[in-house]
Amino acid sequence: MLKVLVEGQMEQVQPFLSDLKQRSQIELLKNEIKENQMEVNEGIRVVCYVDHKPERRVKTIKLHLADGTQIQLPLMDLIEVEMEKGVRILAGRSYDIFA
């Protein structure tokens, strides 16, 4: 487990934490907002506890087609974002070793 300290303005810290949660090789265990010793308008301080699992860098997504066929795509650095309930966007990198 790693302990990561993130300090900054709220509008910068929140997107960073969202990006961190989306990474397949990083599991965000918990985060704590700490009392900031700086001035109130200086920003926030968040302590994150994460597990770094590089073996999870490649994930296989499965697509089930209407005719029952299943397609498997291995993707590196998969990012998954739930736009709304039941609607997700998946993005990752794929390569062809024979190309």
Backbone as CSV, one residue per row, in Angstrom:
resi,resn,N_x,N_y,N_z,CA_x,CA_y,CA_z,C_x,C_y,C_z
1,MET,0.852,-1.169,0.000,0.000,0.000,0.000,0.901,1.236,0.000
2,LEU,0.498,2.218,-0.779,1.201,3.485,-0.857,0.340,4.584,-0.265
3,LYS,0.979,5.567,0.313,0.286,6.732,0.855,0.695,7.928,-0.003
4,VAL,-0.285,8.585,-0.600,-0.029,9.697,-1.497,-0.693,10.941,-0.932
5,LEU,0.073,12.019,-0.826,-0.455,13.291,-0.343,-0.678,14.196,-1.538
6,VAL,-1.905,14.710,-1.662,-2.251,15.613,-2.758,-2.694,16.931,-2.138
7,GLU,-2.028,18.012,-2.526,-2.386,19.342,-2.037,-2.622,20.257,-3.222
8,GLY,-3.586,21.117,-3.085,-3.832,22.082,-4.147,-5.224,22.655,-4.059
9,GLN,-5.562,23.409,-5.080,-6.890,24.002,-5.164,-7.913,22.901,-5.449
10,MET,-9.092,23.049,-4.880,-10.153,22.045,-5.022,-10.421,21.720,-6.492
11,GLU,-10.437,22.735,-7.347,-10.751,22.508,-8.764,-9.641,21.748,-9.493
12,GLN,-8.463,21.613,-8.890,-7.388,20.819,-9.472,-7.283,19.450,-8.811
13,VAL,-7.560,19.389,-7.521,-7.435,18.128,-6.784,-8.529,17.148,-7.193
14,GLN,-9.764,17.608,-7.309,-10.882,16.705,-7.640,-10.687,15.996,-8.982
15,PRO,-10.329,16.703,-10.077,-10.098,15.987,-11.337,-8.932,15.002,-11.262
16,PHE,-7.906,15.355,-10.487,-6.770,14.448,-10.324,-7.210,13.153,-9.648
17,LEU,-8.005,13.261,-8.593,-8.491,12.071,-7.893,-9.408,11.246,-8.786
18,SER,-10.209,11.908,-9.610,-11.061,11.179,-10.558,-10.218,10.392,-11.551
19,ASP,-9.149,11.012,-12.054,-8.246,10.317,-12.973,-7.588,9.132,-12.291
20,LEU,-7.209,9.303,-11.048,-6.555,8.240,-10.290,-7.481,7.031,-10.139
21,LYS,-8.759,7.286,-9.879,-9.733,6.204,-9.700,-9.966,5.424,-10.985
22,GLN,-9.752,6.054,-12.138,-10.045,5.425,-13.413,-8.940,4.499,-13.898
23,ARG,-7.772,4.573,-13.314,-6.631,3.776,-13.753,-6.774,2.329,-13.283
24,SER,-6.665,1.393,-14.220,-6.872,-0.012,-13.883,-5.757,-0.571,-13.006
25,GLN,-4.546,-0.027,-13.110,-3.445,-0.565,-12.318,-3.328,0.063,-10.933
26,ILE,-4.197,1.020,-10.623,-4.185,1.659,-9.313,-5.535,1.447,-8.647
27,GLU,-5.496,0.877,-7.457,-6.723,0.680,-6.681,-6.725,1.688,-5.542
28,LEU,-7.669,2.609,-5.582,-7.788,3.621,-4.534,-8.543,3.001,-3.365
29,LEU,-7.825,2.742,-2.273,-8.420,2.079,-1.120,-9.276,3.042,-0.309
30,LYS,-8.731,4.207,-0.023,-9.503,5.236,0.676,-8.757,6.554,0.559
31,ASN,-9.482,7.634,0.794,-8.837,8.940,0.854,-9.430,9.720,2.008
32,GLU,-8.610,10.556,2.590,-9.011,11.348,3.748,-8.686,12.806,3.491
33,ILE,-9.651,13.669,3.721,-9.397,15.103,3.631,-8.847,15.532,4.979
34,LYS,-7.653,16.110,4.948,-6.977,16.506,6.186,-7.175,17.992,6.438
35,GLU,-7.108,18.351,7.714,-7.116,19.757,8.079,-5.900,20.395,7.446
36,ASN,-6.114,21.447,6.699,-5.014,22.095,6.017,-4.406,23.148,6.925
37,GLN,-3.110,23.056,7.132,-2.420,24.008,7.989,-2.201,25.336,7.279
38,MET,-2.410,25.353,5.968,-2.219,26.572,5.202,-3.438,27.482,5.372
39,GLU,-3.363,28.623,4.762,-4.496,29.545,4.774,-5.709,28.880,4.137
40,VAL,-6.899,29.304,4.529,-8.139,28.688,4.033,-8.232,28.760,2.509
41,ASN,-7.841,29.864,1.919,-7.967,30.019,0.466,-6.803,29.391,-0.297
42,GLU,-5.905,28.699,0.391,-4.751,28.070,-0.245,-5.106,26.716,-0.862
43,GLY,-6.231,26.101,-0.506,-6.603,24.829,-1.094,-6.882,23.767,-0.058
44,ILE,-6.859,22.500,-0.522,-7.151,21.375,0.359,-5.984,20.392,0.347
45,ARG,-6.005,19.493,1.304,-4.993,18.441,1.429,-5.742,17.111,1.552
46,VAL,-5.410,16.177,0.670,-6.049,14.864,0.672,-4.961,13.798,0.759
47,VAL,-5.126,12.872,1.686,-4.214,11.734,1.795,-4.921,10.529,1.183
48,CYS,-4.290,9.920,0.181,-4.857,8.763,-0.506,-4.031,7.524,-0.179
49,TYR,-4.720,6.428,0.055,-4.067,5.143,0.257,-4.383,4.292,-0.966
50,VAL,-3.339,3.900,-1.690,-3.535,3.193,-2.953,-2.690,1.924,-2.991
51,ASP,-3.150,0.971,-3.769,-2.364,-0.210,-4.121,-2.010,-0.084,-5.590
52,HIS,-0.733,-0.223,-5.897,-0.286,-0.190,-7.285,-0.116,-1.625,-7.747
53,LYS,-0.894,-1.999,-8.755,-0.873,-3.376,-9.256,-0.555,-3.349,-10.746
54,PRO,0.740,-3.287,-11.092,1.105,-3.181,-12.511,0.657,-4.374,-13.351
55,GLU,0.437,-5.522,-12.714,-0.022,-6.693,-13.474,-1.434,-6.491,-14.017
56,ARG,-2.168,-5.528,-13.480,-3.518,-5.237,-13.965,-3.503,-4.188,-15.068
57,ARG,-2.314,-3.885,-15.602,-2.218,-2.860,-16.645,-2.937,-3.305,-17.919
58,VAL,-2.921,-4.604,-18.197,-3.635,-5.130,-19.368,-4.918,-5.778,-18.877
59,LYS,-6.032,-5.320,-19.439,-7.335,-5.914,-19.119,-7.995,-6.346,-20.418
60,THR,-8.773,-7.391,-20.336,-9.496,-7.881,-21.505,-10.960,-7.513,-21.355
61,ILE,-11.470,-6.797,-22.350,-12.898,-6.493,-22.342,-13.589,-7.464,-23.291
62,LYS,-14.811,-7.817,-22.942,-15.580,-8.770,-23.743,-16.827,-8.077,-24.259
63,LEU,-17.025,-8.184,-25.564,-18.227,-7.637,-26.207,-19.101,-8.804,-26.628
64,HIS,-20.351,-8.775,-26.207,-21.306,-9.816,-26.576,-22.215,-9.248,-27.670
65,LEU,-22.156,-9.849,-28.843,-22.956,-9.394,-29.969,-24.346,-10.009,-29.929
66,ALA,-25.259,-9.435,-30.682,-26.649,-9.881,-30.688,-26.792,-11.326,-31.164
67,ASP,-25.892,-11.774,-32.058,-25.989,-13.148,-32.567,-25.327,-14.170,-31.641
68,GLY,-24.869,-13.730,-30.458,-24.274,-14.628,-29.481,-22.757,-14.718,-29.553
69,THR,-22.179,-14.126,-30.570,-20.723,-14.130,-30.697,-20.096,-13.248,-29.617
70,GLN,-18.929,-13.657,-29.171,-18.221,-12.879,-28.154,-16.867,-12.447,-28.716
71,ILE,-16.560,-11.172,-28.582,-15.284,-10.624,-29.036,-14.491,-10.203,-27.808
72,GLN,-13.224,-10.626,-27.753,-12.357,-10.253,-26.636,-11.266,-9.317,-27.141
73,LEU,-11.093,-8.187,-26.429,-10.081,-7.207,-26.792,-9.171,-6.943,-25.595
74,PRO,-7.893,-7.333,-25.665,-6.969,-6.953,-24.597,-6.542,-5.504,-24.797
75,LEU,-6.679,-4.694,-23.763,-6.316,-3.281,-23.841,-5.364,-2.927,-22.704
76,MET,-4.352,-2.151,-23.030,-3.424,-1.654,-22.016,-3.941,-0.329,-21.485
77,ASP,-3.653,-0.067,-20.237,-3.988,1.212,-19.595,-5.458,1.568,-19.782
78,LEU,-6.313,0.602,-19.522,-7.747,0.788,-19.695,-8.270,1.863,-18.747
79,ILE,-9.045,2.757,-19.310,-9.730,3.776,-18.525,-11.215,3.555,-18.731
80,GLU,-11.945,3.478,-17.645,-13.385,3.245,-17.697,-14.088,4.372,-16.950
81,VAL,-15.012,5.026,-17.643,-15.746,6.133,-17.050,-17.235,5.851,-17.203
82,GLU,-17.960,5.944,-16.092,-19.406,5.779,-16.154,-20.019,7.165,-16.343
83,MET,-20.563,7.399,-17.523,-21.129,8.704,-17.866,-22.460,8.927,-17.156
84,GLU,-23.244,7.877,-17.120,-24.510,7.864,-16.389,-24.814,6.409,-16.099
85,LYS,-25.847,6.158,-15.338,-26.149,4.781,-14.943,-26.340,3.911,-16.187
86,GLY,-25.505,2.891,-16.306,-25.601,1.950,-17.418,-24.875,2.373,-18.677
87,VAL,-24.289,3.566,-18.723,-23.571,4.040,-19.907,-22.113,4.281,-19.522
88,ARG,-21.212,3.488,-20.134,-19.794,3.594,-19.814,-18.982,3.826,-21.079
89,ILE,-17.886,4.525,-20.910,-16.925,4.723,-21.985,-15.652,3.997,-21.586
90,LEU,-15.138,3.188,-22.499,-13.893,2.454,-22.272,-12.862,2.962,-23.270
91,ALA,-11.654,3.221,-22.783,-10.570,3.660,-23.654,-9.297,2.965,-23.220
92,GLY,-8.505,2.561,-24.182,-7.248,1.892,-23.880,-6.402,1.796,-25.131
93,ARG,-5.252,1.181,-24.972,-4.335,1.032,-26.099,-4.238,-0.439,-26.487
94,SER,-4.187,-0.662,-27.782,-4.056,-2.005,-28.297,-2.945,-1.987,-29.347
95,TYR,-2.261,-3.101,-29.507,-1.225,-3.177,-30.527,-1.249,-4.560,-31.165
96,ASP,-0.740,-4.611,-32.378,-0.676,-5.856,-33.136,0.785,-6.250,-33.273
97,ILE,1.188,-7.339,-32.637,2.602,-7.737,-32.670,3.018,-8.242,-34.047
98,PHE,2.037,-8.509,-34.914,2.350,-9.017,-36.252,2.363,-7.914,-37.296
99,ALA,2.021,-6.689,-36.912,1.966,-5.591,-37.898,3.342,-5.065,-38.204
